[in-house]
């Protein structure tokens, strides 16, 4: 069964474009934590990417409000849009906090957490790319969703261990507050990405 008829093809293109923008946001984040230089340039790229993401989300919402033929339940479609937007917001928030708080050079824990997030976003993007032919691609989509679930568990462990190490190893209360917020935003971005994978998993069950 093909979810998208001719009238819905552009809607699906917008979903894929939105997922790709989220991935690019993750790539900018990774470039910040791995090379803490040229922050003004990276912030400019991030701002441009945010504007593009907002435009795509607005197009998605407009089409969802005006289309009579949707690829799946309107409620499911709106929830996908909402979660994509919130995931991008949290990725942006991670970079904002590191730069605006002048938190300093990210440590290895932050780099490891961001790497897990990047892997999650890439798996999510692959799942979105397969969603237009859900019956044919169901097995592969569900495999990506399971990988995301496992990555979220790994991220949970890193988050807890990171907070414990932060309170044990850092003496400056202000630094603790700054990095705790960074850790929390990485964890929240991971959680929203995992929520997206659960939505996609449910769509697979409903429509295949």
TORKOL-4160 file (C-alpha; in steps of 0.2 Angstrom, whole numbers, padded with zeros to 4 digits, m for minus):
208
<pt num="1" X="0000" Y="0000" Z="0000"/>
<pt num="2" X="0007" Y="0017" Z="m0005"/>
<pt num="3" X="0002" Y="0030" Z="0008"/>
<pt num="4" X="0004" Y="0045" Z="m0003"/>
<pt num="5" X="m0007" Y="0048" Z="m0018"/>
<pt num="6" X="m0002" Y="0061" Z="m0031"/>
<pt num="7" X="m0010" Y="0075" Z="m0021"/>
<pt num="8" X="0000" Y="0071" Z="m0006"/>
<pt num="9" X="0017" Y="0069" Z="m0014"/>
<pt num="10" X="0022" Y="0087" Z="m0010"/>
<pt num="11" X="0017" Y="0085" Z="0008"/>
<pt num="12" X="0028" Y="0070" Z="0010"/>
<pt num="13" X="0043" Y="0080" Z="0002"/>
<pt num="14" X="0040" Y="0093" Z="0015"/>
<pt num="15" X="0041" Y="0080" Z="0029"/>
<pt num="16" X="0058" Y="0074" Z="0022"/>
<pt num="17" X="0065" Y="0091" Z="0020"/>
<pt num="18" X="0060" Y="0095" Z="0038"/>
<pt num="19" X="0069" Y="0079" Z="0044"/>
<pt num="20" X="0084" Y="0084" Z="0034"/>
<pt num="21" X="0084" Y="0101" Z="0042"/>
<pt num="22" X="0084" Y="0093" Z="0059"/>
<pt num="23" X="0099" Y="0083" Z="0054"/>
<pt num="24" X="0108" Y="0098" Z="0048"/>
<pt num="25" X="0105" Y="0106" Z="0064"/>
<pt num="26" X="0113" Y="0091" Z="0073"/>
<pt num="27" X="0128" Y="0093" Z="0061"/>
<pt num="28" X="0131" Y="0111" Z="0066"/>
<pt num="29" X="0130" Y="0106" Z="0084"/>
<pt num="30" X="0143" Y="0093" Z="0081"/>
<pt num="31" X="0154" Y="0105" Z="0073"/>
<pt num="32" X="0153" Y="0117" Z="0088"/>
<pt num="33" X="0157" Y="0103" Z="0101"/>
<pt num="34" X="0171" Y="0096" Z="0090"/>
<pt num="35" X="0179" Y="0112" Z="0085"/>
<pt num="36" X="0175" Y="0126" Z="0097"/>
<pt num="37" X="0180" Y="0140" Z="0085"/>
<pt num="38" X="0172" Y="0152" Z="0073"/>
<pt num="39" X="0157" Y="0152" Z="0083"/>
<pt num="40" X="0149" Y="0168" Z="0075"/>
<pt num="41" X="0150" Y="0159" Z="0058"/>
<pt num="42" X="0142" Y="0143" Z="0065"/>
<pt num="43" X="0128" Y="0154" Z="0074"/>
<pt num="44" X="0125" Y="0162" Z="0057"/>
<pt num="45" X="0123" Y="0145" Z="0049"/>
<pt num="46" X="0112" Y="0139" Z="0063"/>
<pt num="47" X="0101" Y="0155" Z="0061"/>
<pt num="48" X="0099" Y="0152" Z="0042"/>
<pt num="49" X="0094" Y="0134" Z="0045"/>
<pt num="50" X="0081" Y="0139" Z="0058"/>
<pt num="51" X="0073" Y="0150" Z="0046"/>
<pt num="52" X="0073" Y="0137" Z="0033"/>
<pt num="53" X="0065" Y="0125" Z="0046"/>
<pt num="54" X="0052" Y="0137" Z="0051"/>
<pt num="55" X="0047" Y="0140" Z="0033"/>
<pt num="56" X="0045" Y="0121" Z="0029"/>
<pt num="57" X="0035" Y="0119" Z="0045"/>
<pt num="58" X="0024" Y="0133" Z="0040"/>
<pt num="59" X="0021" Y="0125" Z="0023"/>
<pt num="60" X="0018" Y="0108" Z="0031"/>
<pt num="61" X="0005" Y="0116" Z="0043"/>
<pt num="62" X="m0004" Y="0125" Z="0029"/>
<pt num="63" X="m0005" Y="0110" Z="0018"/>
<pt num="64" X="m0011" Y="0099" Z="0032"/>
<pt num="65" X="m0025" Y="0112" Z="0035"/>
<pt num="66" X="m0030" Y="0113" Z="0017"/>
<pt num="67" X="m0028" Y="0096" Z="0010"/>
<pt num="68" X="m0043" Y="0084" Z="0010"/>
<pt num="69" X="m0032" Y="0069" Z="0005"/>
<pt num="70" X="m0019" Y="0066" Z="0019"/>
<pt num="71" X="m0006" Y="0052" Z="0019"/>
<pt num="72" X="m0012" Y="0047" Z="0036"/>
<pt num="73" X="m0023" Y="0053" Z="0050"/>
<pt num="74" X="m0023" Y="0072" Z="0052"/>
<pt num="75" X="m0019" Y="0070" Z="0071"/>
<pt num="76" X="m0004" Y="0059" Z="0067"/>
<pt num="77" X="0003" Y="0071" Z="0054"/>
<pt num="78" X="0001" Y="0086" Z="0065"/>
<pt num="79" X="0010" Y="0077" Z="0079"/>
<pt num="80" X="0025" Y="0073" Z="0067"/>
<pt num="81" X="0026" Y="0091" Z="0063"/>
<pt num="82" X="0025" Y="0097" Z="0081"/>
<pt num="83" X="0039" Y="0084" Z="0086"/>
<pt num="84" X="0050" Y="0089" Z="0072"/>
<pt num="85" X="0049" Y="0107" Z="0076"/>
<pt num="86" X="0052" Y="0104" Z="0095"/>
<pt num="87" X="0067" Y="0093" Z="0091"/>
<pt num="88" X="0075" Y="0107" Z="0081"/>
<pt num="89" X="0071" Y="0119" Z="0095"/>
<pt num="90" X="0081" Y="0109" Z="0107"/>
<pt num="91" X="0095" Y="0107" Z="0096"/>
<pt num="92" X="0096" Y="0125" Z="0093"/>
<pt num="93" X="0094" Y="0127" Z="0112"/>
<pt num="94" X="0110" Y="0117" Z="0115"/>
<pt num="95" X="0121" Y="0128" Z="0104"/>
<pt num="96" X="0113" Y="0144" Z="0112"/>
<pt num="97" X="0117" Y="0139" Z="0129"/>
<pt num="98" X="0135" Y="0134" Z="0125"/>
<pt num="99" X="0138" Y="0150" Z="0116"/>
<pt num="100" X="0128" Y="0163" Z="0126"/>
<pt num="101" X="0132" Y="0156" Z="0143"/>
<pt num="102" X="0151" Y="0156" Z="0138"/>
<pt num="103" X="0152" Y="0138" Z="0145"/>
<pt num="104" X="0169" Y="0135" Z="0137"/>
<pt num="105" X="0176" Y="0120" Z="0128"/>
<pt num="106" X="0164" Y="0105" Z="0128"/>
<pt num="107" X="0171" Y="0090" Z="0137"/>
<pt num="108" X="0171" Y="0072" Z="0131"/>
<pt num="109" X="0155" Y="0068" Z="0139"/>
<pt num="110" X="0146" Y="0082" Z="0129"/>
<pt num="111" X="0155" Y="0076" Z="0113"/>
<pt num="112" X="0149" Y="0058" Z="0116"/>
<pt num="113" X="0131" Y="0063" Z="0120"/>
<pt num="114" X="0130" Y="0074" Z="0104"/>
<pt num="115" X="0137" Y="0059" Z="0094"/>
<pt num="116" X="0123" Y="0048" Z="0100"/>
<pt num="117" X="0111" Y="0062" Z="0096"/>
<pt num="118" X="0118" Y="0063" Z="0078"/>
<pt num="119" X="0116" Y="0044" Z="0076"/>
<pt num="120" X="0098" Y="0045" Z="0081"/>
<pt num="121" X="0094" Y="0060" Z="0069"/>
<pt num="122" X="0102" Y="0050" Z="0055"/>
<pt num="123" X="0092" Y="0035" Z="0059"/>
<pt num="124" X="0076" Y="0046" Z="0060"/>
<pt num="125" X="0080" Y="0054" Z="0043"/>
<pt num="126" X="0081" Y="0037" Z="0035"/>
<pt num="127" X="0065" Y="0031" Z="0043"/>
<pt num="128" X="0056" Y="0047" Z="0036"/>
<pt num="129" X="0064" Y="0044" Z="0018"/>
<pt num="130" X="0055" Y="0026" Z="0018"/>
<pt num="131" X="0038" Y="0031" Z="0025"/>
<pt num="132" X="0030" Y="0034" Z="0008"/>
<pt num="133" X="0030" Y="0016" Z="0005"/>
<pt num="134" X="0026" Y="0010" Z="0022"/>
<pt num="135" X="0021" Y="m0008" Z="0018"/>
<pt num="136" X="0036" Y="m0012" Z="0007"/>
<pt num="137" X="0048" Y="m0003" Z="0019"/>
<pt num="138" X="0040" Y="m0008" Z="0036"/>
<pt num="139" X="0053" Y="m0020" Z="0041"/>
<pt num="140" X="0067" Y="m0008" Z="0038"/>
<pt num="141" X="0058" Y="0007" Z="0046"/>
<pt num="142" X="0055" Y="m0003" Z="0062"/>
<pt num="143" X="0073" Y="m0008" Z="0062"/>
<pt num="144" X="0078" Y="0011" Z="0062"/>
<pt num="145" X="0065" Y="0014" Z="0076"/>
<pt num="146" X="0072" Y="0000" Z="0086"/>
<pt num="147" X="0090" Y="0007" Z="0084"/>
<pt num="148" X="0083" Y="0024" Z="0090"/>
<pt num="149" X="0076" Y="0016" Z="0105"/>
<pt num="150" X="0092" Y="0008" Z="0110"/>
<pt num="151" X="0102" Y="0024" Z="0107"/>
<pt num="152" X="0089" Y="0033" Z="0118"/>
<pt num="153" X="0093" Y="0021" Z="0132"/>
<pt num="154" X="0112" Y="0024" Z="0130"/>
<pt num="155" X="0109" Y="0042" Z="0130"/>
<pt num="156" X="0099" Y="0041" Z="0147"/>
<pt num="157" X="0114" Y="0032" Z="0154"/>
<pt num="158" X="0127" Y="0045" Z="0148"/>
<pt num="159" X="0115" Y="0059" Z="0154"/>
<pt num="160" X="0115" Y="0052" Z="0172"/>
<pt num="161" X="0133" Y="0048" Z="0172"/>
<pt num="162" X="0137" Y="0065" Z="0165"/>
<pt num="163" X="0127" Y="0074" Z="0179"/>
<pt num="164" X="0135" Y="0063" Z="0193"/>
<pt num="165" X="0153" Y="0067" Z="0186"/>
<pt num="166" X="0148" Y="0086" Z="0185"/>
<pt num="167" X="0144" Y="0087" Z="0203"/>
<pt num="168" X="0159" Y="0077" Z="0208"/>
<pt num="169" X="0172" Y="0085" Z="0198"/>
<pt num="170" X="0167" Y="0103" Z="0195"/>
<pt num="171" X="0169" Y="0115" Z="0210"/>
<pt num="172" X="0162" Y="0131" Z="0202"/>
<pt num="173" X="0142" Y="0131" Z="0205"/>
<pt num="174" X="0140" Y="0143" Z="0190"/>
<pt num="175" X="0149" Y="0131" Z="0178"/>
<pt num="176" X="0138" Y="0116" Z="0185"/>
<pt num="177" X="0122" Y="0126" Z="0181"/>
<pt num="178" X="0128" Y="0130" Z="0164"/>
<pt num="179" X="0133" Y="0112" Z="0159"/>
<pt num="180" X="0119" Y="0104" Z="0167"/>
<pt num="181" X="0107" Y="0114" Z="0156"/>
<pt num="182" X="0117" Y="0109" Z="0141"/>
<pt num="183" X="0116" Y="0090" Z="0146"/>
<pt num="184" X="0097" Y="0092" Z="0149"/>
<pt num="185" X="0095" Y="0100" Z="0132"/>
<pt num="186" X="0104" Y="0086" Z="0123"/>
<pt num="187" X="0094" Y="0073" Z="0133"/>
<pt num="188" X="0078" Y="0082" Z="0128"/>
<pt num="189" X="0082" Y="0083" Z="0110"/>
<pt num="190" X="0085" Y="0064" Z="0111"/>
<pt num="191" X="0069" Y="0061" Z="0119"/>
<pt num="192" X="0059" Y="0071" Z="0106"/>
<pt num="193" X="0068" Y="0061" Z="0092"/>
<pt num="194" X="0063" Y="0045" Z="0101"/>
<pt num="195" X="0045" Y="0051" Z="0102"/>
<pt num="196" X="0046" Y="0054" Z="0083"/>
<pt num="197" X="0052" Y="0036" Z="0080"/>
<pt num="198" X="0037" Y="0030" Z="0091"/>
<pt num="199" X="0025" Y="0040" Z="0080"/>
<pt num="200" X="0033" Y="0032" Z="0065"/>
<pt num="201" X="0032" Y="0015" Z="0072"/>
<pt num="202" X="0013" Y="0018" Z="0076"/>
<pt num="203" X="0010" Y="0024" Z="0058"/>
<pt num="204" X="0018" Y="0008" Z="0052"/>
<pt num="205" X="0007" Y="m0003" Z="0063"/>
<pt num="206" X="m0009" Y="0007" Z="0057"/>
<pt num="207" X="m0006" Y="0008" Z="0039"/>
<pt num="208" X="0003" Y="m0008" Z="0034"/>
